[in-house]
Amino acid sequence: MAKFLRTQGRSWLRIFLDSIARRCVALGISANAVTLACTFVVVTASVVLIPQGYWVWAFFILLVACLGDILDGSIARIQGGGSKFGALLDSVCDRIADGAILGAVAFWFALQDRYIEMAVALACLVTSEVVSYVKARAEGLGATCDVGYVERLERLILIGLAGLLEIFGVPFGMLIVLSLLAALSFATIVQRLLHTRDQLRN
């Protein structure tokens, strides 16, 4: 699933977003500006809307996050591949945005006295951050670490699905989807550790 979403699953979106990216470049809007703007929108909306249970609006937050994640990359590619600092900024902002979303979800569960779901949401937060850290640390040691069952796009899709199930009142919908996300994220951590270990041994 992950490989599909990162290739064929994104192709039709890339065509659409590339046209927007070209307009942004023509207007002098940089990839870093889009990254910062999308992060600000996602973080602000997450901490304001999700704790109040505005799940319909929260769903559109995730849509903005998904599109922004692709749009800033499209702008960077059109501008010649982007900079190393831009890549760093993008990664940092992704972690901040993901933390805000999952932290807000966990806080909402706490307000509803749904402590099992809160614990699962916190597990998603921790494992999603570690998934990204393992890759960054592995690459810092000279290994490649492109394997993984779930990356950021897949995580956002699953969180969005969980929100939709909550909107439509599906019993235990969010708990099931978030539990799946936590399990897949943990499996990705283990997979990346083993993959990196094999490379470093050689």
KAFEN-V341996 format. One record per run of one state. SS is the DSSP state (~ for helix, > for strand, _ for the rest). FROM is the first residue (numbers start at 1). TO is the last residue. If there is no record, write none. Layout:
ss | from | to
SS | FROM | TO
SS | FROM | TO
This chain:
ss | from | to
_ | 1 | 1
~ | 2 | 6
_ | 7 | 7
~ | 8 | 26
_ | 27 | 30
~ | 31 | 52
_ | 53 | 54
~ | 55 | 78
_ | 79 | 83
~ | 84 | 111
_ | 112 | 114
~ | 115 | 140
_ | 141 | 151
~ | 152 | 167
_ | 168 | 172
~ | 173 | 201
_ | 202 | 202
